[in-house]
Every structure is written in structure tokens, then in C-alpha cells.
Amino acid sequence: APVDVRQVRELGALIARHADHITTLFPDTRASRHGAHTEARPEIWSEWRKFERLSHTLRDHARALAVLPTENAGNALERLQRNLAASCRACHKRFRSKKAR
């Protein structure tokens, strides 16, 4: 199927904008860690620099989608999607608690 490059670019830019603010969603306060619901593991605060790096990696991969080339877009898109998904998985694996079923 043909790739809608315009839509991929728009969504990549949107993800990048959100990624710029991910760390603000996890303030390091006692109230945010105790009493308020969060799926974040305690390591998010003790390994804050790693969490920041992972959010920057997500942003950078999303920015790459935001400038997806028109030529050969399908091949580039597959690689860029893999990179984006890998950055999400890395952060969730390290810093997100498993959901109770």
C-alpha cells in the first residue's frame, strides 16, 4: 500500500512534541510517588538521567518520521517505525510497572 507521507510526517511531529514533555509528567515529589496513581516504577526517579535520555531518543526517532523522505518512503518508514517502537519498549521495560490483570 502506498505510504501517506504527509500523515506520517504530521504524526511524527506530534509524537516528537509530546516526547519533549514526557519528563514533566513525572515530577519528583513525594505526592506524585505516594498516594497518586502511577504505573511508573521507583527507578524512574533514581535513574532519572537514563529516563531523560530515553525520552530524548523517542523524540529523535519521532523527528526522523517527521521528515520522512518522499522517495522510497516505504523502506525508510519500516526502519523508522522499528526504531520508534524500540525506544518505547526500552523505556516501558525499564520504568513501567506491569499492569495487574
Biopython code that builds the backbone (N, CA, C, O; Angstrom):
import numpy as np
from Bio.PDB.StructureBuilder import StructureBuilder

atoms = [
    (1, "ALA", "N", (0.845, -1.187, 0.000)),
    (1, "ALA", "CA", (0.000, 0.000, 0.000)),
    (1, "ALA", "C", (0.886, 1.245, 0.000)),
    (1, "ALA", "O", (1.938, 1.266, 0.640)),
    (2, "PRO", "N", (0.462, 2.260, -0.708)),
    (2, "PRO", "CA", (1.263, 3.487, -0.729)),
    (2, "PRO", "C", (1.274, 4.159, 0.646)),
    (2, "PRO", "O", (0.304, 4.097, 1.402)),
    (3, "VAL", "N", (2.382, 4.787, 0.933)),
    (3, "VAL", "CA", (2.569, 5.470, 2.216)),
    (3, "VAL", "C", (2.049, 6.898, 2.101)),
    (3, "VAL", "O", (2.387, 7.608, 1.154)),
    (4, "ASP", "N", (1.237, 7.318, 3.053)),
    (4, "ASP", "CA", (0.772, 8.701, 3.117)),
    (4, "ASP", "C", (1.851, 9.493, 3.864)),
    (4, "ASP", "O", (1.786, 9.654, 5.083)),
    (5, "VAL", "N", (2.826, 9.974, 3.127)),
    (5, "VAL", "CA", (3.988, 10.640, 3.712)),
    (5, "VAL", "C", (3.567, 11.850, 4.545)),
    (5, "VAL", "O", (4.124, 12.095, 5.615)),
    (6, "ARG", "N", (2.599, 12.593, 4.061)),
    (6, "ARG", "CA", (2.141, 13.775, 4.800)),
    (6, "ARG", "C", (1.622, 13.383, 6.188)),
    (6, "ARG", "O", (1.952, 14.026, 7.185)),
    (7, "GLN", "N", (0.818, 12.335, 6.242)),
    (7, "GLN", "CA", (0.264, 11.899, 7.528)),
    (7, "GLN", "C", (1.371, 11.369, 8.453)),
    (7, "GLN", "O", (1.371, 11.660, 9.649)),
    (8, "VAL", "N", (2.300, 10.602, 7.906)),
    (8, "VAL", "CA", (3.409, 10.088, 8.717)),
    (8, "VAL", "C", (4.203, 11.243, 9.295)),
    (8, "VAL", "O", (4.560, 11.225, 10.473)),
    (9, "ARG", "N", (4.483, 12.249, 8.476)),
    (9, "ARG", "CA", (5.240, 13.417, 8.956)),
    (9, "ARG", "C", (4.485, 14.138, 10.072)),
    (9, "ARG", "O", (5.079, 14.514, 11.083)),
    (10, "GLU", "N", (3.180, 14.330, 9.890)),
    (10, "GLU", "CA", (2.382, 15.016, 10.916)),
    (10, "GLU", "C", (2.382, 14.251, 12.230)),
    (10, "GLU", "O", (2.553, 14.837, 13.299)),
    (11, "LEU", "N", (2.190, 12.939, 12.147)),
    (11, "LEU", "CA", (2.158, 12.129, 13.365)),
    (11, "LEU", "C", (3.538, 12.047, 14.017)),
    (11, "LEU", "O", (3.647, 12.038, 15.244)),
    (12, "GLY", "N", (4.578, 11.988, 13.210)),
    (12, "GLY", "CA", (5.935, 12.012, 13.761)),
    (12, "GLY", "C", (6.198, 13.305, 14.517)),
    (12, "GLY", "O", (6.776, 13.288, 15.604)),
    (13, "ALA", "N", (5.777, 14.416, 13.947)),
    (13, "ALA", "CA", (5.951, 15.711, 14.617)),
    (13, "ALA", "C", (5.148, 15.772, 15.912)),
    (13, "ALA", "O", (5.620, 16.320, 16.908)),
    (14, "LEU", "N", (3.944, 15.215, 15.907)),
    (14, "LEU", "CA", (3.111, 15.195, 17.108)),
    (14, "LEU", "C", (3.771, 14.358, 18.211)),
    (14, "LEU", "O", (3.829, 14.786, 19.364)),
    (15, "ILE", "N", (4.261, 13.182, 17.862)),
    (15, "ILE", "CA", (4.944, 12.343, 18.850)),
    (15, "ILE", "C", (6.173, 13.062, 19.389)),
    (15, "ILE", "O", (6.436, 13.013, 20.590)),
    (16, "ALA", "N", (6.922, 13.722, 18.529)),
    (16, "ALA", "CA", (8.117, 14.457, 18.963)),
    (16, "ALA", "C", (7.753, 15.562, 19.949)),
    (16, "ALA", "O", (8.446, 15.757, 20.947)),
    (17, "ARG", "N", (6.669, 16.287, 19.675)),
    (17, "ARG", "CA", (6.242, 17.349, 20.600)),
    (17, "ARG", "C", (5.868, 16.764, 21.960)),
    (17, "ARG", "O", (6.224, 17.322, 22.998)),
    (18, "HIS", "N", (5.162, 15.661, 21.954)),
    (18, "HIS", "CA", (4.788, 15.016, 23.217)),
    (18, "HIS", "C", (6.023, 14.485, 23.942)),
    (18, "HIS", "O", (6.118, 14.581, 25.166)),
    (19, "ALA", "N", (6.949, 13.939, 23.201)),
    (19, "ALA", "CA", (8.168, 13.388, 23.806)),
    (19, "ALA", "C", (8.963, 14.477, 24.519)),
    (19, "ALA", "O", (9.624, 14.208, 25.523)),
    (20, "ASP", "N", (8.903, 15.689, 24.011)),
    (20, "ASP", "CA", (9.604, 16.809, 24.655)),
    (20, "ASP", "C", (9.082, 17.080, 26.061)),
    (20, "ASP", "O", (9.769, 17.702, 26.870)),
    (21, "HIS", "N", (7.867, 16.615, 26.356)),
    (21, "HIS", "CA", (7.239, 16.909, 27.648)),
    (21, "HIS", "C", (7.063, 15.682, 28.547)),
    (21, "HIS", "O", (6.481, 15.791, 29.626)),
    (22, "ILE", "N", (7.549, 14.539, 28.127)),
    (22, "ILE", "CA", (7.349, 13.316, 28.911)),
    (22, "ILE", "C", (7.872, 13.464, 30.326)),
    (22, "ILE", "O", (7.194, 13.079, 31.278)),
    (23, "THR", "N", (9.049, 14.007, 30.476)),
    (23, "THR", "CA", (9.634, 14.091, 31.821)),
    (23, "THR", "C", (8.824, 14.978, 32.755)),
    (23, "THR", "O", (8.886, 14.803, 33.972)),
    (24, "THR", "N", (8.070, 15.921, 32.217)),
    (24, "THR", "CA", (7.261, 16.791, 33.078)),
    (24, "THR", "C", (6.067, 16.050, 33.673)),
    (24, "THR", "O", (5.445, 16.530, 34.621)),
    (25, "LEU", "N", (5.749, 14.891, 33.121)),
    (25, "LEU", "CA", (4.629, 14.101, 33.623)),
    (25, "LEU", "C", (4.996, 13.294, 34.868)),
    (25, "LEU", "O", (4.139, 12.659, 35.482)),
    (26, "PHE", "N", (6.279, 13.327, 35.234)),
    (26, "PHE", "CA", (6.764, 12.545, 36.362)),
    (26, "PHE", "C", (7.542, 13.432, 37.329)),
    (26, "PHE", "O", (8.755, 13.276, 37.467)),
    (27, "PRO", "N", (6.862, 14.359, 37.999)),
    (27, "PRO", "CA", (7.571, 15.243, 38.935)),
    (27, "PRO", "C", (8.120, 14.437, 40.108)),
    (27, "PRO", "O", (7.486, 13.494, 40.582)),
    (28, "ASP", "N", (9.295, 14.819, 40.561)),
    (28, "ASP", "CA", (9.932, 14.106, 41.669)),
    (28, "ASP", "C", (9.488, 14.716, 42.989)),
    (28, "ASP", "O", (10.237, 15.436, 43.649)),
    (29, "THR", "N", (8.257, 14.410, 43.351)),
    (29, "THR", "CA", (7.734, 14.882, 44.630)),
    (29, "THR", "C", (7.174, 13.697, 45.392)),
    (29, "THR", "O", (6.787, 12.696, 44.788)),
    (30, "ARG", "N", (7.126, 13.796, 46.679)),
    (30, "ARG", "CA", (6.574, 12.706, 47.491)),
    (30, "ARG", "C", (5.110, 12.451, 47.116)),
    (30, "ARG", "O", (4.679, 11.298, 47.096)),
    (31, "ALA", "N", (4.355, 13.480, 46.826)),
    (31, "ALA", "CA", (2.940, 13.315, 46.495)),
    (31, "ALA", "C", (2.768, 12.515, 45.209)),
    (31, "ALA", "O", (1.835, 11.720, 45.093)),
    (32, "SER", "N", (3.660, 12.721, 44.244)),
    (32, "SER", "CA", (3.492, 12.013, 42.982)),
    (32, "SER", "C", (3.837, 10.541, 43.109)),
    (32, "SER", "O", (3.340, 9.716, 42.342)),
    (33, "ARG", "N", (4.688, 10.207, 44.075)),
    (33, "ARG", "CA", (5.080, 8.809, 44.225)),
    (33, "ARG", "C", (4.253, 8.074, 45.263)),
    (33, "ARG", "O", (4.170, 6.846, 45.230)),
    (34, "HIS", "N", (3.647, 8.796, 46.171)),
    (34, "HIS", "CA", (2.890, 8.164, 47.251)),
    (34, "HIS", "C", (1.492, 8.762, 47.299)),
    (34, "HIS", "O", (1.317, 9.945, 47.591)),
    (35, "GLY", "N", (0.525, 7.945, 47.014)),
    (35, "GLY", "CA", (-0.850, 8.411, 47.089)),
    (35, "GLY", "C", (-1.471, 8.648, 45.729)),
    (35, "GLY", "O", (-2.653, 8.362, 45.538)),
    (36, "ALA", "N", (-0.719, 9.156, 44.794)),
    (36, "ALA", "CA", (-1.249, 9.370, 43.457)),
    (36, "ALA", "C", (-0.986, 8.117, 42.622)),
    (36, "ALA", "O", (0.062, 7.484, 42.754)),
    (37, "HIS", "N", (-1.937, 7.768, 41.767)),
    (37, "HIS", "CA", (-1.773, 6.581, 40.937)),
    (37, "HIS", "C", (-0.698, 6.829, 39.888)),
    (37, "HIS", "O", (-0.699, 7.854, 39.206)),
    (38, "THR", "N", (0.203, 5.888, 39.774)),
    (38, "THR", "CA", (1.202, 5.932, 38.714)),
    (38, "THR", "C", (1.621, 4.515, 38.394)),
    (38, "THR", "O", (1.675, 3.661, 39.279)),
    (39, "GLU", "N", (1.916, 4.263, 37.141)),
    (39, "GLU", "CA", (2.450, 2.969, 36.736)),
    (39, "GLU", "C", (3.968, 3.018, 36.651)),
    (39, "GLU", "O", (4.606, 2.050, 36.239)),
    (40, "ALA", "N", (4.541, 4.148, 37.041)),
    (40, "ALA", "CA", (5.993, 4.294, 36.998)),
    (40, "ALA", "C", (6.632, 3.515, 38.138)),
    (40, "ALA", "O", (6.152, 3.532, 39.271)),
    (41, "ARG", "N", (7.714, 2.838, 37.815)),
    (41, "ARG", "CA", (8.482, 2.134, 38.839)),
    (41, "ARG", "C", (9.351, 3.158, 39.570)),
    (41, "ARG", "O", (9.659, 4.208, 39.005)),
    (42, "PRO", "N", (9.747, 2.882, 40.799)),
    (42, "PRO", "CA", (10.578, 3.818, 41.569)),
    (42, "PRO", "C", (11.903, 4.156, 40.877)),
    (42, "PRO", "O", (12.482, 5.214, 41.123)),
    (43, "GLU", "N", (12.372, 3.268, 40.024)),
    (43, "GLU", "CA", (13.637, 3.503, 39.317)),
    (43, "GLU", "C", (13.587, 4.727, 38.414)),
    (43, "GLU", "O", (14.624, 5.286, 38.058)),
    (44, "ILE", "N", (12.389, 5.137, 38.048)),
    (44, "ILE", "CA", (12.292, 6.312, 37.175)),
    (44, "ILE", "C", (12.938, 7.526, 37.843)),
    (44, "ILE", "O", (13.534, 8.368, 37.172)),
    (45, "TRP", "N", (12.814, 7.606, 39.169)),
    (45, "TRP", "CA", (13.386, 8.744, 39.875)),
    (45, "TRP", "C", (14.847, 8.509, 40.258)),
    (45, "TRP", "O", (15.635, 9.455, 40.274)),
    (46, "SER", "N", (15.212, 7.289, 40.558)),
    (46, "SER", "CA", (16.605, 7.031, 40.927)),
    (46, "SER", "C", (17.510, 6.956, 39.696)),
    (46, "SER", "O", (18.728, 7.098, 39.810)),
    (47, "GLU", "N", (16.915, 6.733, 38.519)),
    (47, "GLU", "CA", (17.682, 6.677, 37.269)),
    (47, "GLU", "C", (17.170, 7.739, 36.297)),
    (47, "GLU", "O", (16.975, 7.483, 35.109)),
    (48, "TRP", "N", (16.965, 8.912, 36.829)),
    (48, "TRP", "CA", (16.345, 9.999, 36.073)),
    (48, "TRP", "C", (17.082, 10.327, 34.780)),
    (48, "TRP", "O", (16.444, 10.540, 33.749)),
    (49, "ARG", "N", (18.405, 10.370, 34.816)),
    (49, "ARG", "CA", (19.174, 10.713, 33.601)),
    (49, "ARG", "C", (18.917, 9.701, 32.486)),
    (49, "ARG", "O", (18.795, 10.076, 31.320)),
    (50, "LYS", "N", (18.836, 8.432, 32.839)),
    (50, "LYS", "CA", (18.545, 7.402, 31.841)),
    (50, "LYS", "C", (17.137, 7.612, 31.278)),
    (50, "LYS", "O", (16.924, 7.480, 30.073)),
    (51, "PHE", "N", (16.182, 7.937, 32.147)),
    (51, "PHE", "CA", (14.822, 8.217, 31.707)),
    (51, "PHE", "C", (14.805, 9.406, 30.738)),
    (51, "PHE", "O", (14.122, 9.367, 29.714)),
    (52, "GLU", "N", (15.548, 10.448, 31.063)),
    (52, "GLU", "CA", (15.643, 11.609, 30.166)),
    (52, "GLU", "C", (16.241, 11.217, 28.821)),
    (52, "GLU", "O", (15.742, 11.628, 27.773)),
    (53, "ARG", "N", (17.302, 10.429, 28.849)),
    (53, "ARG", "CA", (17.939, 10.005, 27.593)),
    (53, "ARG", "C", (16.961, 9.206, 26.736)),
    (53, "ARG", "O", (16.898, 9.392, 25.521)),
    (54, "LEU", "N", (16.200, 8.318, 27.372)),
    (54, "LEU", "CA", (15.227, 7.538, 26.610)),
    (54, "LEU", "C", (14.132, 8.423, 26.022)),
    (54, "LEU", "O", (13.676, 8.175, 24.905)),
    (55, "SER", "N", (13.707, 9.441, 26.748)),
    (55, "SER", "CA", (12.688, 10.344, 26.194)),
    (55, "SER", "C", (13.263, 11.155, 25.033)),
    (55, "SER", "O", (12.551, 11.462, 24.077)),
    (56, "HIS", "N", (14.545, 11.502, 25.113)),
    (56, "HIS", "CA", (15.192, 12.213, 24.000)),
    (56, "HIS", "C", (15.354, 11.298, 22.786)),
    (56, "HIS", "O", (15.226, 11.744, 21.645)),
    (57, "THR", "N", (15.635, 10.024, 23.035)),
    (57, "THR", "CA", (15.739, 9.063, 21.936)),
    (57, "THR", "C", (14.398, 8.930, 21.228)),
    (57, "THR", "O", (14.339, 8.919, 19.998)),
    (58, "LEU", "N", (13.324, 8.829, 22.001)),
    (58, "LEU", "CA", (11.988, 8.776, 21.421)),
    (58, "LEU", "C", (11.737, 10.011, 20.562)),
    (58, "LEU", "O", (11.267, 9.904, 19.429)),
    (59, "ARG", "N", (12.054, 11.180, 21.107)),
    (59, "ARG", "CA", (11.858, 12.433, 20.369)),
    (59, "ARG", "C", (12.643, 12.430, 19.060)),
    (59, "ARG", "O", (12.124, 12.827, 18.017)),
    (60, "ASP", "N", (13.899, 11.980, 19.121)),
    (60, "ASP", "CA", (14.740, 11.986, 17.924)),
    (60, "ASP", "C", (14.206, 11.031, 16.857)),
    (60, "ASP", "O", (14.227, 11.355, 15.669)),
    (61, "HIS", "N", (13.731, 9.862, 17.270)),
    (61, "HIS", "CA", (13.158, 8.919, 16.304)),
    (61, "HIS", "C", (11.866, 9.475, 15.712)),
    (61, "HIS", "O", (11.604, 9.300, 14.522)),
    (62, "ALA", "N", (11.068, 10.136, 16.524)),
    (62, "ALA", "CA", (9.824, 10.744, 16.018)),
    (62, "ALA", "C", (10.143, 11.883, 15.051)),
    (62, "ALA", "O", (9.461, 12.051, 14.040)),
    (63, "ARG", "N", (11.173, 12.661, 15.357)),
    (63, "ARG", "CA", (11.573, 13.744, 14.437)),
    (63, "ARG", "C", (12.004, 13.184, 13.090)),
    (63, "ARG", "O", (11.759, 13.794, 12.049)),
    (64, "ALA", "N", (12.647, 12.019, 13.114)),
    (64, "ALA", "CA", (13.042, 11.392, 11.854)),
    (64, "ALA", "C", (11.808, 11.022, 11.029)),
    (64, "ALA", "O", (11.822, 11.141, 9.804)),
    (65, "LEU", "N", (10.753, 10.578, 11.689)),
    (65, "LEU", "CA", (9.499, 10.312, 10.971)),
    (65, "LEU", "C", (8.902, 11.598, 10.416)),
    (65, "LEU", "O", (8.293, 11.599, 9.347)),
    (66, "ALA", "N", (9.082, 12.692, 11.149)),
    (66, "ALA", "CA", (8.512, 13.981, 10.738)),
    (66, "ALA", "C", (9.147, 14.522, 9.465)),
    (66, "ALA", "O", (8.599, 15.425, 8.832)),
    (67, "VAL", "N", (10.289, 13.982, 9.090)),
    (67, "VAL", "CA", (10.944, 14.414, 7.853)),
    (67, "VAL", "C", (11.132, 13.224, 6.904)),
    (67, "VAL", "O", (12.096, 13.169, 6.140)),
    (68, "LEU", "N", (10.199, 12.283, 6.968)),
    (68, "LEU", "CA", (10.254, 11.096, 6.119)),
    (68, "LEU", "C", (10.435, 11.512, 4.665)),
    (68, "LEU", "O", (9.680, 12.340, 4.155)),
    (69, "PRO", "N", (11.429, 10.943, 4.000)),
    (69, "PRO", "CA", (11.622, 11.310, 2.596)),
    (69, "PRO", "C", (10.492, 10.766, 1.726)),
    (69, "PRO", "O", (9.933, 9.708, 2.016)),
    (70, "THR", "N", (10.165, 11.481, 0.676)),
    (70, "THR", "CA", (9.104, 11.057, -0.227)),
    (70, "THR", "C", (9.556, 9.863, -1.060)),
    (70, "THR", "O", (8.789, 8.924, -1.274)),
    (71, "GLU", "N", (10.790, 9.900, -1.527)),
    (71, "GLU", "CA", (11.312, 8.793, -2.330)),
    (71, "GLU", "C", (11.628, 7.599, -1.435)),
    (71, "GLU", "O", (12.241, 7.742, -0.378)),
    (72, "ASN", "N", (11.202, 6.434, -1.874)),
    (72, "ASN", "CA", (11.468, 5.201, -1.146)),
    (72, "ASN", "C", (10.926, 5.258, 0.280)),
    (72, "ASN", "O", (11.532, 4.703, 1.196)),
    (73, "ALA", "N", (9.797, 5.920, 0.470)),
    (73, "ALA", "CA", (9.240, 6.144, 1.809)),
    (73, "ALA", "C", (8.915, 4.847, 2.534)),
    (73, "ALA", "O", (9.099, 4.760, 3.748)),
    (74, "GLY", "N", (8.442, 3.848, 1.822)),
    (74, "GLY", "CA", (8.065, 2.592, 2.460)),
    (74, "GLY", "C", (9.222, 1.934, 3.189)),
    (74, "GLY", "O", (9.070, 1.509, 4.334)),
    (75, "ASN", "N", (10.378, 1.842, 2.542)),
    (75, "ASN", "CA", (11.543, 1.227, 3.180)),
    (75, "ASN", "C", (12.028, 2.046, 4.365)),
    (75, "ASN", "O", (12.350, 1.494, 5.418)),
    (76, "ALA", "N", (12.079, 3.346, 4.197)),
    (76, "ALA", "CA", (12.522, 4.220, 5.289)),
    (76, "ALA", "C", (11.532, 4.156, 6.447)),
    (76, "ALA", "O", (11.936, 4.128, 7.609)),
    (77, "LEU", "N", (10.255, 4.133, 6.137)),
    (77, "LEU", "CA", (9.228, 4.107, 7.176)),
    (77, "LEU", "C", (9.356, 2.852, 8.040)),
    (77, "LEU", "O", (9.247, 2.929, 9.264)),
    (78, "GLU", "N", (9.583, 1.724, 7.424)),
    (78, "GLU", "CA", (9.714, 0.476, 8.186)),
    (78, "GLU", "C", (10.862, 0.573, 9.198)),
    (78, "GLU", "O", (10.698, 0.197, 10.359)),
    (79, "ARG", "N", (11.990, 1.062, 8.771)),
    (79, "ARG", "CA", (13.148, 1.209, 9.668)),
    (79, "ARG", "C", (12.863, 2.215, 10.774)),
    (79, "ARG", "O", (13.173, 1.965, 11.939)),
    (80, "LEU", "N", (12.274, 3.350, 10.416)),
    (80, "LEU", "CA", (11.989, 4.395, 11.399)),
    (80, "LEU", "C", (10.934, 3.943, 12.409)),
    (80, "LEU", "O", (11.028, 4.275, 13.591)),
    (81, "GLN", "N", (9.945, 3.197, 11.958)),
    (81, "GLN", "CA", (8.926, 2.667, 12.882)),
    (81, "GLN", "C", (9.555, 1.685, 13.868)),
    (81, "GLN", "O", (9.231, 1.701, 15.056)),
    (82, "ARG", "N", (10.449, 0.836, 13.380)),
    (82, "ARG", "CA", (11.136, -0.104, 14.279)),
    (82, "ARG", "C", (11.921, 0.650, 15.337)),
    (82, "ARG", "O", (11.878, 0.291, 16.514)),
    (83, "ASN", "N", (12.638, 1.694, 14.932)),
    (83, "ASN", "CA", (13.424, 2.487, 15.884)),
    (83, "ASN", "C", (12.526, 3.153, 16.924)),
    (83, "ASN", "O", (12.834, 3.143, 18.116)),
    (84, "LEU", "N", (11.422, 3.726, 16.470)),
    (84, "LEU", "CA", (10.490, 4.389, 17.383)),
    (84, "LEU", "C", (9.910, 3.387, 18.380)),
    (84, "LEU", "O", (9.887, 3.648, 19.583)),
    (85, "ALA", "N", (9.449, 2.255, 17.887)),
    (85, "ALA", "CA", (8.870, 1.236, 18.761)),
    (85, "ALA", "C", (9.908, 0.706, 19.753)),
    (85, "ALA", "O", (9.574, 0.441, 20.908)),
    (86, "ALA", "N", (11.142, 0.553, 19.324)),
    (86, "ALA", "CA", (12.196, 0.063, 20.219)),
    (86, "ALA", "C", (12.457, 1.046, 21.350)),
    (86, "ALA", "O", (12.727, 0.635, 22.478)),
    (87, "SER", "N", (12.379, 2.339, 21.058)),
    (87, "SER", "CA", (12.598, 3.330, 22.117)),
    (87, "SER", "C", (11.451, 3.307, 23.127)),
    (87, "SER", "O", (11.679, 3.474, 24.325)),
    (88, "CYS", "N", (10.228, 3.102, 22.655)),
    (88, "CYS", "CA", (9.085, 2.978, 23.572)),
    (88, "CYS", "C", (9.251, 1.742, 24.461)),
    (88, "CYS", "O", (9.095, 1.818, 25.680)),
    (89, "ARG", "N", (9.568, 0.605, 23.835)),
    (89, "ARG", "CA", (9.733, -0.639, 24.596)),
    (89, "ARG", "C", (10.837, -0.523, 25.639)),
    (89, "ARG", "O", (10.672, -0.994, 26.764)),
    (90, "ALA", "N", (11.951, 0.091, 25.283)),
    (90, "ALA", "CA", (13.078, 0.206, 26.217)),
    (90, "ALA", "C", (12.678, 0.974, 27.463)),
    (90, "ALA", "O", (13.028, 0.581, 28.575)),
    (91, "CYS", "N", (11.958, 2.050, 27.289)),
    (91, "CYS", "CA", (11.547, 2.861, 28.436)),
    (91, "CYS", "C", (10.494, 2.129, 29.268)),
    (91, "CYS", "O", (10.590, 2.094, 30.495)),
    (92, "HIS", "N", (9.503, 1.553, 28.617)),
    (92, "HIS", "CA", (8.449, 0.849, 29.348)),
    (92, "HIS", "C", (9.011, -0.356, 30.089)),
    (92, "HIS", "O", (8.614, -0.636, 31.220)),
    (93, "LYS", "N", (9.926, -1.061, 29.459)),
    (93, "LYS", "CA", (10.521, -2.238, 30.106)),
    (93, "LYS", "C", (11.275, -1.841, 31.366)),
    (93, "LYS", "O", (11.233, -2.550, 32.371)),
    (94, "ARG", "N", (11.951, -0.727, 31.311)),
    (94, "ARG", "CA", (12.792, -0.292, 32.435)),
    (94, "ARG", "C", (11.994, 0.441, 33.515)),
    (94, "ARG", "O", (12.266, 0.272, 34.704)),
    (95, "PHE", "N", (11.027, 1.240, 33.119)),
    (95, "PHE", "CA", (10.419, 2.185, 34.061)),
    (95, "PHE", "C", (8.916, 2.041, 34.289)),
    (95, "PHE", "O", (8.358, 2.786, 35.094)),
    (96, "ARG", "N", (8.257, 1.133, 33.628)),
    (96, "ARG", "CA", (6.803, 0.997, 33.800)),
    (96, "ARG", "C", (6.481, -0.312, 34.498)),
    (96, "ARG", "O", (6.981, -1.374, 34.128)),
    (97, "SER", "N", (5.638, -0.214, 35.509)),
    (97, "SER", "CA", (5.199, -1.408, 36.216)),
    (97, "SER", "C", (4.269, -2.226, 35.350)),
    (97, "SER", "O", (3.572, -1.694, 34.486)),
    (98, "LYS", "N", (4.264, -3.488, 35.583)),
    (98, "LYS", "CA", (3.322, -4.366, 34.882)),
    (98, "LYS", "C", (1.916, -4.073, 35.389)),
    (98, "LYS", "O", (1.695, -3.885, 36.585)),
    (99, "LYS", "N", (0.982, -4.040, 34.464)),
    (99, "LYS", "CA", (-0.419, -3.803, 34.843)),
    (99, "LYS", "C", (-0.995, -5.066, 35.462)),
    (99, "LYS", "O", (-0.738, -6.175, 34.995)),
    (100, "ALA", "N", (-1.768, -4.885, 36.505)),
    (100, "ALA", "CA", (-2.463, -6.005, 37.118)),
    (100, "ALA", "C", (-3.620, -6.409, 36.203)),
    (100, "ALA", "O", (-4.281, -5.550, 35.619)),
    (101, "ARG", "N", (-3.854, -7.671, 36.083)),
    (101, "ARG", "CA", (-4.945, -8.140, 35.198)),
    (101, "ARG", "C", (-6.169, -8.424, 35.986)),
    (101, "ARG", "O", (-7.187, -8.826, 35.422)),
]
sb = StructureBuilder()
sb.init_structure("model")
sb.init_model(0)
sb.init_chain("A")
sb.init_seg("    ")
for serial, (resi, resn, name, xyz) in enumerate(atoms, 1):
    if name == "N":
        sb.init_residue(resn, " ", resi, " ")
    sb.init_atom(name, np.array(xyz, "f"), 0.0, 1.0, " ", f" {name:<3s}", serial, name[0])
structure = sb.get_structure()
